[in-house]
Amino acid sequence: MFDWIITTLQARVELVIFLVLALGYLIGQLKYGSFSLGSVTGTLLAGVLIGQFGFDISPQLKSMFFTMFLFAVGYSVGPQFVRGVARDGAPQAIFAVVISVLCLLTVWVCAIIAGYDVGLAAGLLAGAQTISASMGLATDAINNAGLENADAMLNQLPVAYAITYLWGTIGTGIILSMLGPKLLGV
């Protein structure tokens, strides 16, 4: 029975995508007290779990769903972003630059120390800092670099992203709540 399900899903990868979305939504709705992961984190975790069965999804389909994900995030956050920039633009821009540089340096040093390749390092940055758009940039950079093991790097990138996303969300909240007020003089 289990082999039949895996064989069917391997033949119809679109079913895998919808299974990941449905399972991720259900995981995101689970609550422990007042804490819940949310549908985005739940979907990332479901993708990692289901991805362990070795489903092969075409690059075009990956790109299409990633673009839809970025659109949905931008569509939901865009108006808040514009209002925030109009009100407190300069101090927040400086704060954003400081945080971005610290994040990049931290990932760069950790990747060198741990011996990570470009794919793992890019996924680590994207997930740990919850910067989904950097996955697209990293994918293009790896593809255009002409590296011999580019396929392996591209396969590692979303795995590193999904694994570090949860911890990145928690860590970013802690760091911003401690460092943010000091840098912004609040």
N, C-alpha and C positions, 0 to 999 in steps of 0.2 A: 504494500500500500504506500509506504513512504517513498520507495523508489519510483513508483508511478507518479506521485506528486512532483518529485524533483525532475523527472524526465519531462513531464508536461510543462512545468515552469521553465525549463531550459529551452523548450521548443517555442514558448510564447513569453518572451521577456517582458512584454507590456503588462502581463499579469503579475510579474514580479514587482514591477514599479507600483502598481496599484495595491498589491499586498503590503509592500513597505509603507506606503502612505496610510493605509487603513490601520495596520498594526502600530505604526508610529503615532497616529492620532490617539489610539486606545492607550498606549503607554503614556502619552502626554497628559491624558485625563486622570491617570492614577494619582491619588493624593495620599500623602503621609502627614497627617495633621493639617497644617495650612500650606504645606509645601507640595508643589507639583512641578514636573519637568517642563511642561508645555509641549505643544504639538511639534515645534521645530526640533527641539532636542530629542523628543521621543522618536521622531522620524529618522533622525541621524542614527540613533541607537538601533532602531529596527533595521536600517540599511546595513549597519556593520554586522548585525547578527545574521541576517538573511544572506548577505554577501559572502559569508563563510562557506556557502554551498557552491561557490564558483560559477555563478551566472555570468554570461558574457553579454554585456549591453554595448551596443554600437556607440562610437564616439559622437555621431550625430544626435542620437537620442539623449546621451549624457549632456551634450551642449544645449539642446533644446530645453530640457528640464531645469538645468542650471540657470539658464536665462530667465525662465519663468519664475524661478525662486527669487532671483535678484529683483525682478520687476515687482513681485508681490511685497518684498521687504521694503523697497523704495517707495512704493505706492502707499504703504501703511505709515511710514515714518517721515516722508517728505514734508508734509505741512508743519509738523512739529519742528523739523530742522530749520525751515525758513523762518519761523517765528523766533526761534532761539538765536539765530545769527543776527537778526534785526535788533534784538534787545541787548545782547551781551557779546557782540562779535569779537572784539580785539582780545580780551583776556582769555576767552575760550579758544581762540585760534592759537595763541601762544601755548596754552595748556595742551591742546591737541598735538602740536609739533613736539613738545617735550615728551609726551606719552608715546607718540609714534616712534621717535628716535630710541627711547628706552626699550620699547617692545622689540624693535628690529635688532638692536644690539644684543639684547638678552637671547633671542632666538639664534642669532649668528654665533654667539659664544657657546651656547648649549649644543648647537649642531656640530661645531668643531670638536668640542670635548667628547661628545657621544659618538662621533664618527658618522653622522647622518649624511645621506646624499641629498641632492637638491630637492627631490620629490618629498622626502620626509620633512626636511627643513621648511619647505613652503607650506606643507600641510600643518606643521606645528605652528607656524606663524598665523595662518588663516584661522585655525581652530582656537588656539590659545587666546587670540585677540578678537575672535569672532568677526573677522574681516572676510566675509564670503567672497567678495569681488576679487581678492588677491588670488583665489584659486584659478580664476580665468586668466589672470595675468601670468601666473606661474605656468599654467598649461601652455599658453602661447610661447613663453620664453623657453620652456623645455623643448617644445616642438621645433622652434626655430634655431636652437643651439646646435642641432645635429649630433647629439650625444648618442653613443652606441646602445646604451641601456635606457633610452628615453621611455619605452613602453613600461618598464618596471617602475621607473620613477613616477610616471603618470598614474599607475595603479596604486602606488603607495600614498600619493597626495591626498585623496579623499578619505582614506582610512585614518591617516594621521589627523586630518581635520575633524572627523567625527569623534575620534577618541578624545581629543583635547578640547573640543567645543564646550562641554559641560564644565570642565575645570576652568576654562577661560572665562566663562560667564561668571562663575563664583569668584575667581581671582580678580577679575576686573572690577567687580562690585566692591570687593574689600579694599583694593588699592585706591580706587577713585574716592571712596568714602574717607580714607585716611589722608591721602596725598592731595586730593582735589581742593579741599578747603584751605590748606596751607598755601598752595600755589595761587589760588584765586583770592586770597585774603578774606575769606569768609569766616 
